[in-house]
Amino acid sequence: MEMKAPSAPNPIDDNRQGLIGKPVDRVDGRLKVTGKAPYAYEVQEGNRPVYGFVVEASIAKGAVADIDTSFAESAPGVLLVWTYRNAPRQAEWGPVDAKDRYARSSPQLGNARIRHYGEAVAYVVAESFELARAAAQSVRIRYAAEPGEFVLTKDKATKPAETEEKKPDSSLGNFEQAFAQAPVSVDATYTTPFHIHAQMEPHATLAYWKGGRVIVHCSSQLVESAQKAVAATLQIAPDKVRIVSRYIGGGFGGKLPVYADVMLSAMASRQLNRPVKTALTRQQMFHLTTHRSDTIQRVRLGATSDGKLTAIGHETWSHAARFDNFYEAASTQTRSLYAAPNRMTAHRMAHLDLPISDSTRAPGEAVGMLALEGAMDELAEKLKLDPIELRIRNEPTIDPEKNIPYSTRQLVQCLKEGAERFGWSRRSAAPGGRREGRWLVGMGMASATRSNYLRPSKCTVTLDRNGVLTVHMAMTDIGTGSYTIFTQIAAEMMGLPIDRVRMDLGDSDMPETPGSGGSFGAASAGSGLFDACNNLREKIARRLGAGAADATFANGRVSVGNRSELLGTVAGAIGLSADGEIKPGDMMKKFSQQAYGAFFSEVAVDADTGEIRLRRMLGVFAAGRILNQKTATSQATGAMIWGVGSALHEDAIVDPRYGYFVNHDLAEYHVPAHADIPAVEAYFLPEVDDKANPLKIKGVGELGICGAGASIANAVYNACGVRIRDYPLTLDKVLAGLERP
């Protein structure tokens, strides 16, 4: 099916069994908590595996001048040592402008050049992980280092950042003139640091060859892109590669591409005729995988004295690797969030000698909203206007730049509901107006928005003679609850109990899906599943001489008139299958589609030390129909905790001399701990969006970070009067503000 028109009423709307929206426990939960869900490194297939270890470059730019592997080659248990001198031939890197950037060739040890710190320069395989690691440490390398550029500045970021999918600039009216003439204005520059994905499960691979085909168990959000990337790199046909990724311990964008562990394991297994396992250490992940670029963002807002925006400008500068083109699209959400007749957004990119930056936890909005919503708070203060009222006064009736209606938009309702639930009326408008001993207490808020997408997706469902439905999709579950919500959709559509549905996910041999990323997974793969179930319902109904519209599916049975049969009986001895597919159509062109929300935070700031403590946090969201109240709430609160991290903790620091992340482990790259997170609450407004997809849902996973950190920064200002525009908000920055006269 194709989304060419709003979705008609359907069985998901009827919800006869009451499974849609129900807080169903995770169907894979028991497997995970008992340790029976095999993650990539735990999979045991084929013969006894051997183990690989990657040797990283210790310079950021230059070449390998000489490399001595003799000690490693003679070490106990060592089976293979590769460098650029003897690694298998692979395709060239790229292409840089590939339509699917995650399907690009990614050769390893291809030549002596070093493009960034931590790039693979050698690879050792031995009978055990410990032997491989010890041998790897004996590899002796002499480098010819070259000067590199590692620091982002506006002067360096002059290249328009444009890819096939994203346009760097937008313009409407005459921004510069309107801003110059505005009675009240804000011109503020915000900076955000490098962010690391910091997922719990490290990148790891088991690869082995069978019948001229490589089977790769790895931690990948996009199994089909991974399949194409391995095939392109090894220069073999895609059907000679099978990617399996059934359980993923967190992705956050860091597992959209595949890395050295996958490519080297696949090639080494072919040469050794043994299964090869390679896991990256936590420290290696900081340089061998991707990260979020740091940004410089200038936000300019012009308004009338009564708070109507006349000009909105948002410019972003970010970096890309020297050999890549990805940039942080941090100005994009500003194109549609608030009304103003004169508008301008822009993105500029600097090529630096750093590892590849890429999608990280709501790319674009997550850091873009830190700047935009901070600037809106600054404007509200200049206007002496409540920050919520400022946003309400600038609520657009249609998308201001696309000039099309919104599919649904409940931002104002989120703001009002959140204010009521949080007790916003008790906020002191003047900074520093509330004190409890040495603690200065304040409240802050921010809007939330995240683009909503629908991607092509396919599915096959099979009903067997026992009335058990099996769903086949290449979709992955990165801890978000995919197994569970797809089970709910299938069970509701077919009138089956939850325990009569099986999920076969995370395998490139299954029907193609877009995978997990961009908060489009549930809507896209779920809609393909919906279509497959619709088609299966039709096949079953026909066997009873009726159409699906005349049949009732409930309690494992199908009923037409006075006739009722078990689904398994109708399926028969050989079972019954149906395929389904969703295509985006043109609804995204006809309607502006986003999910919305509002954040409210209360913080306490120590007047003596500058320490910031979050006391409570509320998020109110409108994100279409909620499929599972429990998993959706978990997603939203988890993303809000990301927001706490981006506001107060996360800061990957590059040594400007040597081009590496100094704090490259979880001891020194700080993320929120339990003690940092008090009462965090998420609430969803009732909503269905028939323009989005047949399920009438929107993406939830990343919405909760988009603006969350800004609500904390605004609360800090309300508490102590210190406006910090350089994230994260560390106590030294608070103290510097408190000490100013």
HELIX and SHEET records of a PDB file:
HELIX    1   1 PRO A   11  ASP A   14  1                                   4    
HELIX    2   2 GLY A   29  VAL A   33  1                                   5    
HELIX    3   3 ALA A   40  GLU A   42  5                                   3    
HELIX    4   4 SER A   70  GLU A   73  1                                   4    
HELIX    5   5 ARG A  101  ALA A  103  5                                   3    
HELIX    6   6 PHE A  129  ALA A  136  1                                   8    
HELIX    7   7 PHE A  175  GLN A  181  1                                   7    
HELIX    8   8 VAL A  223  LEU A  234  1                                  12    
HELIX    9   9 PRO A  238  LYS A  240  5                                   3    
HELIX   10  10 ALA A  260  LEU A  272  1                                  13    
HELIX   11  11 ARG A  282  LEU A  288  1                                   7    
HELIX   12  12 THR A  332  ARG A  335  5                                   4    
HELIX   13  13 GLU A  365  LEU A  383  1                                  19    
HELIX   14  14 PRO A  387  ARG A  393  1                                   7    
HELIX   15  15 LEU A  411  PHE A  422  1                                  12    
HELIX   16  16 TRP A  424  ARG A  426  5                                   3    
HELIX   17  17 SER A  482  MET A  494  1                                  13    
HELIX   18  18 ILE A  498  ARG A  500  5                                   3    
HELIX   19  19 GLY A  521  ARG A  543  1                                  23    
HELIX   20  20 ALA A  548  ASP A  550  5                                   3    
HELIX   21  21 LEU A  567  ALA A  571  1                                   5    
HELIX   22  22 MET A  587  LYS A  590  1                                   4    
HELIX   23  23 GLN A  629  LEU A  648  1                                  20    
HELIX   24  24 HIS A  674  ASP A  676  5                                   3    
HELIX   25  25 LEU A  703  ILE A  705  5                                   3    
HELIX   26  26 ALA A  708  CYS A  720  1                                  13    
HELIX   27  27 LEU A  731  GLU A  739  1                                   9    
SHEET    1   A 7 VAL A  78  TRP A  82  0                                        
SHEET    2   A 7 ALA A 120  ALA A 126 -1                                        
SHEET    3   A 7 VAL A  50  GLU A  56 -1                                        
SHEET    4   A 7 VAL A 276  ALA A 279  1                                        
SHEET    5   A 7 ALA A 204  LYS A 210 -1                                        
SHEET    6   A 7 ARG A 213  CYS A 218 -1                                        
SHEET    7   A 7 VAL A 241  VAL A 244  1                                        
SHEET    1   B 3 ARG A 113  ILE A 114  0                                        
SHEET    2   B 3 GLY A  62  ASP A  68 -1                                        
SHEET    3   B 3 ARG A 140  ALA A 145 -1                                        
SHEET    1   C 3 LYS A 159  PRO A 160  0                                        
SHEET    2   C 3 ASN A 342  LEU A 352 -1                                        
SHEET    3   C 3 SER A 170  LEU A 172 -1                                        
SHEET    1   D 5 LYS A 159  PRO A 160  0                                        
SHEET    2   D 5 ASN A 342  LEU A 352 -1                                        
SHEET    3   D 5 LEU A 309  ALA A 321  1                                        
SHEET    4   D 5 THR A 295  ALA A 303 -1                                        
SHEET    5   D 5 VAL A 184  THR A 192 -1                                        
SHEET    1   E 5 ARG A 435  GLU A 436  0                                        
SHEET    2   E 5 TRP A 439  SER A 451 -1                                        
SHEET    3   E 5 GLN A 594  ASP A 606 -1                                        
SHEET    4   E 5 ILE A 612  ALA A 622 -1                                        
SHEET    5   E 5 ALA A 679  PHE A 684  1                                        
SHEET    1   F 4 VAL A 501  ASP A 504  0                                        
SHEET    2   F 4 LEU A 469  HIS A 472  1                                        
SHEET    3   F 4 SER A 457  LEU A 463 -1                                        
SHEET    4   F 4 LEU A 576  ILE A 582 -1                                        
SHEET    1   G 3 THR A 552  ALA A 554  0                                        
SHEET    2   G 3 ARG A 557  VAL A 560 -1                                        
SHEET    3   G 3 ARG A 563  LEU A 566 -1                                        
END                                                                             
